[in-house]
Amino acid sequence: MGLDGLVVPIPTLFNDDGDLDPGRNSKFARALSEARVDHLFALGSLGEFPSLTDPERASFEELVIESASGRTDVWVGCGAPSTRQAVRYAEEAETAGAAAIVAVPPYYLHPPLAAVERYYRAIHGAISVPLLAYNIPSLVGYSLPPALVHGLAHEGVLAGVKDTAGSLESVAAFLTGAPDAFAVLPGDDVLASAAIARGATGAVMGIANVVPALCVELVARARAGDRSRAEELQTLVDEVVRASRAGPFPSTDKFLAAHLRGSEVGYRAPYDRLTDAEERTVLSRLEPIRAQLRPFLPG
């Protein structure tokens, strides 16, 4: 598949002891495939990738790739603080069957931009599948300049970018001056329809873990140019996002997937299950839109 459509950054699910749960993760990935999402994005921020050991990473990405079905493929997050580590992760992910690699720039310590460019060139040189940069300054600590990303794109190093900077202006900056066929994907759910209208090739939507059918239709309508229906659906997505933000990330997304879709989920400290008070707050935000969500939920 191409680097377009709906990308779902999936959570990593654990058992009651906090260990990786293969059964829950496989079932969750299969259900999203059956909902006809285009791509699963494993080991992103919502997937708590820093919480997994290297053996757990390898096991998780393999079981997600094996569990995806139909037209759904799997992208794997491989960013790391060191270039050598990121290259190894990318090589392992491609060997496991990843369709694309998504890499945040080196985080915690902030290297100079010339070193960031070398980091992406090194990852690209080690793999044959497409490589996307991942701009998320709130967690990495700095932004990827569009000029840097576009320069690497013109060299053939980067095939796209996932932009989670929180503004339509940032998405537009990555769209402006990008080479042909370069994929720009907003990572903020609330920007999905507007970004696609501006030229984004699709959207990365965490809330699709909660209501996949809603997000599948939104992205499809937006890409088809049906702005009226896309904006109507976007309004509903925004309300689900509002509910998800009433509790801690990423635990609230898991809680909502369990509450609305009956998904088996699980937590690993410090990203624990919601307290009773947090659950009540989240559900109070959800209550006004339950009737609107019903057509998009399992019967």
N, C-alpha and C positions, 0 to 999 in steps of 0.2 A: 504493500500500500504506500501511498504518498505521505508526505508530512503535512497532512491536512485533516480537517474534520474534528471530531470530539476526542480529546485526550483526557483520560481519567487517572489522576495521581492516586493510586490505591493505598490504603492503610496497610500496615503490617499487623497481623493478628497473633495474639499470644494465648496460651492456656491459663488456667487459674493459678498456676505457679509462676507465671511470667516467662515461660519457655515458648519458643516459636511453635506454633500449632499448624502442622502441614495440612490437616483436614480442613480447618476453618479457612485458611488462605486459599486452598484449591477451590473450595466451594464458592468463596467470594469472587474469585477471578472468573470462574465459569458463569456465575450469574450475570456478571457485567457483560461477558461475551454474548450471552443469550439475549441481553438487552440491546445488542447491536451497537455497542460503542465501537469507535474505530481503533483506538489504541489504549492500552493500559500502560501507565507510567509507574514502574516499580522503583522503590528506594529513592523517592523524592522527600520533600519536607514532611508531607502528611504521612509518609511511610516511615518516619522516625529513623532515617538511615544511619545517623551517628550512634544509635542505640544497639546496632547489630554488630556482632563479631564478624570477622572475615569468613569463617566457615558458615555462619548463619546467612550472610549475604549470598554466598554461592548457593546454598540450599534453597533460599527464598526465591531468587531469580529463576532458578531451574524449575521449581514447582509452579510458579506463575506462568512461565513460558509453556510448560507442558499442559497447564489447565486452560489456557486461552484457546478458543475454538472459533470456527467459522472465519469471518473476515477480520477478526480482531487480532492485532499483533501486539508486541510488548516492547516498550522502550525502557531502558534501565539508566538510573542515575549513577554516575561514576565520578563525580567531583570529589576532590580530596585536598587536604592541606599541602601535599607534596605531589610533584609531577610524577615521580616513579610510582607512587601509590595509585594515582588516577589512571595511569597507563595500564597497570596490572588489572585494576577493576574493569577497565574497558575491554581488555583482551579476554578476560574471563566471561564477561557478559556476552560478547560476540560469539565465543565458543559455545555458550549455553543456548544461543539462538536469538539473541536480541535483534530487533529490526532497526534500532537506532540507539545512540548513546546521547544522554543529556548530562552536561557537566557544568556545575557551578564553578566559578573561578576559585583559586586557593583562598581559604577562609582562616579566620582567627588572626594569623599574622598576614599583613597586607604587602605583597610583593610589588615592585614597580611594574608599570603596565607593559614594558618590554618583556618582562619575565612571564606575565600573563599570556602574552602572545606566544611565547615559546612553549608554554604549558599546553595551549590548544593545538599547536603544530605537532607536539610530541604525541598527544592522544590521537590526532588524526592519522599520523604516520604509522600508528600501531594497529589500526583497524581498517576494515573495508566497508563498514556500514556508515550511514550518515551520522554526523556529529552536530549536536545543537548546543549552543551556549545557553546558560541559565542565569538571567539577571535577576537577583533578589537581594537588593542592597540592605534591606532591613535585617537579614540574617547573616549575610556574608560580611557586611560592614563597609562595602564600597560598591559603586555602580560600574557596570561595564559601559564604556563610552560607545555610542553608536558607530563612531568613526572607526574604532578598533574592530568592532564586530563586522562592519561592512568591508574593511580591508581584508580580514581573514576570509570573508565570504567570496570576495573577488579572486582570492588565491585558490579557492576550492577547499579551504580547510573547514569552514563552517557551512552547514546546509540550512541552518535556521537558528532561531533564538526563541526561548520562552522568557517572556518579560513579566516579572511579578514585582514591578516597582510601584504599583498602586495608582497609576494615572493613565488616562488615555493619551496625554501628551507624550509620555514615555514610549508607549506603543507606536504612536505616530512618528516619533523620531527614529525608531528602528525601521519603519516602513519607508520613510523618505530616504532615497539614495541607495536602497538595497538593490542588489542585482536581480535580474529576472529569475524566477523559480526559487528565490530565497523565502523560506517559511518564517513568518512572524506569528507567534501565538501568545495571546494574553494569558497570564496565569492568575488573574483576578477575576473570579466568577462574575462580578457585577459589571465588568467591561466587555463581556463576551459579544453581545449583539452589536454594540457600537464599534468595537474593534474590527469585527468582520465587515461591517459596512464601510470601514476605512480601507480595507484591503487585507486584513489578516486572513490567513489560510484556514483558520479554525480557532479553537479555544481549549485551554487546559482548565478543567472545571472539577474542583474537589467535591463540590456539592452533588456531582453525578454519582458519588458513592451512596447518596441518600435518596435521590430521585433520578435515576438514570434516564428513564423514558422522557422526563421533562427536558433534560439537557440534550438528549439526542434530537428531539424535535426542534428545540431552540436553535441549535447549530445548523441543522438542515434547513430550517426556514430562513435563517440569516444568510446562509450561503446561497440560497436560491433567490435572494433579493426580496423576500416577502417581509418587508420591514414592519408592517403593521402587526402581523402575528408574532414576529420575533420580539418586538418590543413588549407585546402583551405577556409573552412567556418570560421575558427578562424581568418584568415587574414581579412575577411570582418567584423566580429564582432569587431575586434580591431579598424577598421576605424570608425565604428559607435560609439564606446567608445570614440575615439578621438574627434568626433563631440560633444558628450555629455559633455566632459570635457572642452569644449570651453566656457561654461556658468556655472552659479552657481548651485550647488547641493542642493536639489533634483529638483529644478524648471525646469532645462533643460531636465531632463528625461520626465517630464510631457509635456513640450512643444513639444518634439519630438514625443511622443505618439499621441498628438493631430495633429501634422503636417503630420505624415506619416500614421497613422491609423484612423484619424478622431475621436479619442476618445474625449469625453467631460471631461475636467479636471477643476481643480480649486485650488486656492492658499489660504494660510493663512499666514499673516505676522508673522515673518520677512522673510519667504521664499516666496517672491512675484514672480509674473510673470516676465518674462524677459523684459528688456528694448528693445527698437527698435534696438539700437546698438548691444546689446547682441544677439538678434535674427539674425541679419545680420552675425555676426561672426560665430554663430553655423551653419547657413545655408551654409555659404561659405565652411565650412569643410565637409558638407554633399554632396554638389553638385557633386564632382568627382565620388561618388559611387552610385548615384541614379539609374543608369541603372542596376547595379549589384543587388541592393536591390529589384527591381521591382518584380521578381518572388516570393519574400517572403512577399509581401504586399497584402492587400485586393484588389480585382479587382475593 
